[in-house]
Amino acid sequence: MQHKLFPRAGAVAEDGWSPKVEGAKDYPGFLARLEPQIRRWKQAGVEVADSAFAVTFATTQSRGVALGAPKVGVTLATQAPFGAIRYTLDGTAPTAKSKLYTGALSVKSGLVVTASSFAPDGAMLAAPRRFDTSREALLTTTNGQLAACPGQSLWLRLPLDADATTNGPAYNINIFDPCQADDHAPLAHAKAVTVSIARIPRNFGLAHDVWTQATHYPTSAHGELVASLGCKEAAAANAKDPKAAHHDPLPGAKVLASWALPDPKTAPQRFDVHAVLPADLAMQDESNVCFQFTSPLSDPLYSVEKVVWSEQGQ
């Protein structure tokens, strides 16, 4: 909960207590004042989220091109434009004296880029983040990299347990219709897929919004996870059909794999499913693949933790 409140509380205070101004607000000035306030919060024992200053990574090539290239182009950025990004290529954590990021990197395939942002006085603003350029990493799509399925939004980021007292994983999820999409699936390189799944308690009293939940038609007791190819095009083609969203997959999409979900009373909270991809479908890189959960509304929610595309067909 503290991660949700801090440092957002600083932004709320800034907006509520500052005089109203015409035009753009002084965002750089706010960030300069926020950074020492974050230090004070931390000294008081507050768990402050560092995501605003955490380094994020992106490749300059498509995944398919990166998989076939001797070097991978990597860009680094932070949500909040404050401080400087510094990085290493030897696996060690960066310091205030590490190499300064000034533009897109071109690194040998297989290297790990480790980066963090630093305040003007050299203090680290966020824990180091790593970006692995190995083949296995490029064939993996994490929860944070998955998009919402067409026409949806990933409204919330939820932990495994609402009553957790320590830091742990959290997952992007649409509680009205759990579905996530890999919009850049490297299917020309993939022969199999492994999906890691997290089960999340359905602790929501939706009141009048209960009718916005999507009802699916599962074929097993606790529903399925259905992976379908071409869901974006199928959603566009069926945009005027309100009943289409209840079909799995959407009319026009192709099923890549389907797994029956286990009994939530006996199954582990995190588990993997695996399938060999059908050989009779034409596969291309940068494909869009949707992962739709069809569990009944009486069961818990689910979120895809990661998708690993495999070049081995087994």
N, C-alpha and C positions, 0 to 999 in steps of 0.2 A: 504494500500500500504506500509506503514511503517513497518508493521509486515513482509511483504515479503522481505524488504530490510535489516532489522536489526534483528539479528546480522550478517546476511550473508555478509554485507559490510566489517565487520572485517576480515572475512575469505578471501575475495577477496584482501583486502589490504595486508594481511599477505602473501598470495601467490605471489602477484605481486611485493612487495617491498623487500621480503627476498631473500638472495642469494640462488642460486640453490644448492641443496644438493643431495648426492648420498644416495639411500636407503630411509627408512621411514622418514617422517618429524616428527618434535617434536610436536605432537598433544597435549600431556599433558601441555607442555610449552605454547602453543598457548591458551589453555583454561584458564590457570592461568593469562595470560595477557588480555584475552578477558573480564573476569569478572569485573575488575575495569573499563574497557572501557564502559561496559554496564551501570555501575553506572553513568558515566559521560554523556552518551547519555540521560539517564532518567532524570538527573538533568537539562538537556537542553530542556526537554519537548518532547523528541522523544518517540514514542510508540514502544518499543522493544518486539518482540515475545519471550516468555519464554519457548517455546516448547522443545528446546534442553536440558533444565535442568528440565523439568516437569517430575514428576513421572508417569510411566505407570504401569499397573497392569495386571497380568495374573493368571489364576487358574492352579494349578498343576494337577487337575483332568479334565476329560471331563465334559461338562455341565450336561450331564445326570447323571453321577456319583455324581457330586457336589449337584445336586438337591435331591439326596437320602441320602446324608451323613450328620451326625450331625455336622461335622466340614469341613470347606473349606480351602484348601491349596492355598495360595496367594503369588506370587513373585512380587517384586518391582524392577524397573529399571529406568534409564534415558538414553536418547540418547547419551549425552555427559558424559563421565566418569570423572566427576569432583565433588568435595565436598562429602558430606555425606547425606544419606537419613535418615530422622527421621519421626516417625509415632505415631499416637494415635489410640485407639480403642473405645474412649468414645464420638466421634463426634466433639471434639474440634480441633481447628487448631494446628498443631505441632509447637513447638518452637525449638530453638537451644539446649534446655535441654531435649527435648522429647526422647523417647527410640530410640536408634540407630538400624537401619536395618542391620542385618548381614547375613540373610539367609531366606529361605522360611518360611512364617508364617502358622500356623494352627489355624484358628479362628472359633469360634462358629458360625454356620449358622445364618444369620440375622444381624451380626455386620457390622459396617461400618469402613473401614480402611481409615484414612485420612493421607496423607503423603506429604512431600515436601523435596527438597534438600537444603542444606546449605553450604555456603562457609566456608573455614577454620576459618574465623574470626567470624562465627556465623550468617552472613547475609543470609537472605532467598533468594535463587536463582530463585525460581518460585513460583507462587501462589499454595496453597495447592490443591491437587486433591483428590477425594473421590472414594472409591470402595465399593459398597454395595453388601453384600453377601446374601441378602434376596431372596426369591423365585422369586418374581416379577422381580428383577434386573437380576437374572440369566436367566430368560426367555426373556430378552430384548437384542436386538442387535442394537447398535448405529451406526450412519453413519461412524464413524471412525473404527468400528469393521467389517464393511462389506467389502468384497473383490471385486475385479473386476470379471466380468463374464469370463468364460473360453476363453482364447485367447485374452483378452483385458487388458487394463490398465486404472486406474483412473488417468488421466493425470493432472487434475487441481483440485484446491480447491477454490470454488467460493462463494462469499457472495450473499445474497438475492438481493442486489442492488449495482450495480457497482459504484454508486455515493454516497454511504453511508459515512457519516462523523463521525460516532461513531462506537465503537466496537459492533459486532453482530455475529450471527452464520455464519459459512462457511461450505461448503459441498464438499466432494470428488465427482468427476463426470467425466465421459467419454463423452466429447462433441460430439464425432463422432457416438456414439451408447449408449445412456444412459441405463445402465444395471448394477446392483449390485447383489452380491451373499452373502448369509449367508451360509458359508461352514460348520458350526457346528450347524445347526438347531436342537433343541431338540424335534423332532417330536413325539417321543414315549410319551412325556408328554403333547403334544399340541392337542387341539381339535378345536381351533379357532386362528385367527391371525388378528392383527390390524397393519396397515402400516401408518406411518406418512410421508407425502410427502411435499417437498418444490419445488415451481416453480421458475425457474431462467431465467432471460432474455437471449435470444440467441444473444448476442452482439459480433459476431465473423465474420470477413471477411476471409474466409478460402482459398480464391484464388485457387491455383491448388489442395489443399487438399479437396476441396468441394466434390470430387468424392469418398473420403474415408468414407463419411457418410453412415451409413446403412439405407436403405429404408425398412420400414416394411409395412404391409398391414392391417391397422386398420379396424375394423368393426363398429366403431362409429365416429362421426364427428371430435372429437379431440383425437382419439386414446385411448389406454387402458394401464393399468398396468397389466401385466400377471405374476403371480407367478407359477413357474414350478419346479417340483421335479426331481432330477437326471439329471440336465443340464450338469454337468461336464462329466458324462459318455456319454450323447448324443452328446456333442461337440466332444469328442474323436472319436466316431463312425462315425461322419459326417465330419471329418477333411478334407477330399478330395473333399467335395461337396461345392463349393463356394456359391451356392444358399441356403444352409441350414440356414445360419445366418439370412435370411429374413423371416424365418418361426417362428411363436410364438405359442407354444413353439418349440424348436428344435425337429426334428423328433426323437422319442424315449423317450423324457421327458414327464412327466405327469403334467397336469394342476391342481394346487391346488386351484387357485382362479383367477378371472379376473374382473377388475373394469374399467368401462368407465370413462375416464378423463373428468372433467367438462370444460365448456367454460372458457378459461383463461381471457376473458374480464370481466366476472362477478364473478368468483369464488375467494375465498381468496387465498393468496399466499402460505399459509401453511394449510393443511387439512389432515384428517384421512379417511381411508377406512377400512372396517371390513368384515370378512367372516368366516363362519364355515367351517372347513376343511372336505373334503369328507371322509366318514366313510368306503368306500370300498377299500381304498388304504392301503397297509402295511406300517406303519410308524416306523421309527427307529431314535434313537438319532444320532447325528453327520451326519445328512443328508445334502446334498447340495441343496439349493433352490435359483433359480435366479429370480430376479425382473426386468423384461424387460419393458421399456416404448416404446410404438409404436406410439407416437404422430407424426403427419406430420412435415416435416422440416420447414414448415411455422409457426409452433407454437413454444412457448418457450421450454426450456429444463426442465427436472425434475430430482430430486435426492431423494432417500429414506433417510429420516431423522432418522427414527428408525423403528424397527420391534419388536412388542410385541407378543410373543406366549402365548396363554391363555390355562390354564388347564380346563376351563369351556367352554363347547360346546354351547355357545350362543353369 
